[in-house]
Amino acid sequence: MPIIPIELARVGMKLDKDIYSGTGMKLAVRGMVLTQNQIHVLVKYNVRILEVEAAEVPAEPAAPAPAFTGKQKETLNHVLKGIPMFESFSEEQMDLLMANFTIVKYDGRQVLFREGDPGDSFFVVLKGAIKIYINHPEGQEKTLSVCRPGDSFGELSLLDGKPRSASAQTLKKTELLVISQENFMTLLGNHFEITHTIMREIIARIRDTHQHIRDLTVFDARTRVITSLINMANRHGRRTQNAIEVELPLDLNELAQMVGVKLIELQYVLNDLEEKELIRMNAGNFVLNLQKLKANR
């Protein structure tokens, strides 16, 4: 197999040998098809030569142009570090991660995938909001959760090979980082520390799901609503003087579905909380006093 200098690397070439950094971190695996981002990572870590499977070796060098540079890379790194499954990644691990992602933009109310579709991608929200939902056999829709900047979704189907267990739709214009199943599984198969971190995050989500089921079984409508508002404030709230402001991209019907109450029950509880000046509902957001709301749960 030909051995070529890194300057002759091209998108689409297939590696014939694993590549390691100077610290022993595996940067690429045999059989990987090179992308522009992956070439950039190899250049950054001073890889000099490659063993590739190629019918022809290019005659003229071309410097690889990285997709993520400068401020954009800093922003992406900050977003990914804010996700629990990636927060402990080293610089090398983060470079490997970003080398496998692409940025995709979507308009509002655009369906990304439907329940039952094959799982072929994993997503991280950069901007906007995503609604995760299921459809009952009777045709009714139930909102399960809302993903906002820094949230990730879609990895379960990539791991177990089963169809999507829910649907996903943008609630407004949205930017996502997307990684394909092939690249995602390559990362997991060759980097135990990455696999361990992601497994820990998935277990945490399963626990959250069990807690949500318990809440639906045990709590009355008022407690469910207040608990959901508190959870959203803790996860996505922005402090403003004496209160916390939370963006709410859902309409009241979708919020009622997510909380697990009837629309009329949600409206009654929200009206009562507003009368007691515990929350203030606005167009697109709500403001609450977290401590007072917890005391009235």
HELIX and SHEET records of a PDB file:
HELIX    1   1 ILE A    6  LEU A    8  5                                   3    
HELIX    2   2 GLN A   36  LYS A   44  1                                   9    
HELIX    3   3 GLY A   70  LYS A   81  1                                  12    
HELIX    4   4 GLU A   91  ALA A   99  1                                   9    
HELIX    5   5 GLU A  155  ASP A  160  1                                   6    
HELIX    6   6 GLN A  181  ASN A  190  1                                  10    
HELIX    7   7 PHE A  192  VAL A  218  1                                  27    
HELIX    8   8 ALA A  221  HIS A  236  1                                  16    
HELIX    9   9 LEU A  252  VAL A  259  1                                   8    
HELIX   10  10 LEU A  263  GLU A  275  1                                  13    
HELIX   11  11 LEU A  290  ALA A  295  1                                   6    
SHEET    1   A 3 ILE A   3  PRO A   5  0                                        
SHEET    2   A 3 ILE A  49  GLU A  53 -1                                        
SHEET    3   A 3 LYS A  14  LEU A  15 -1                                        
SHEET    1   B 2 ILE A  19  TYR A  20  0                                        
SHEET    2   B 2 LYS A  26  ALA A  28 -1                                        
SHEET    1   C 4 THR A 102  TYR A 106  0                                        
SHEET    2   C 4 THR A 174  SER A 180 -1                                        
SHEET    3   C 4 SER A 121  LYS A 127 -1                                        
SHEET    4   C 4 SER A 152  PHE A 153 -1                                        
SHEET    1   D 4 VAL A 111  PHE A 113  0                                        
SHEET    2   D 4 SER A 167  THR A 170 -1                                        
SHEET    3   D 4 ILE A 130  ASN A 135 -1                                        
SHEET    4   D 4 GLU A 141  CYS A 147 -1                                        
SHEET    1   E 4 ARG A 238  THR A 240  0                                        
SHEET    2   E 4 ALA A 243  GLU A 247 -1                                        
SHEET    3   E 4 ASN A 285  LEU A 288 -1                                        
SHEET    4   E 4 ILE A 279  ASN A 282 -1                                        
END                                                                             
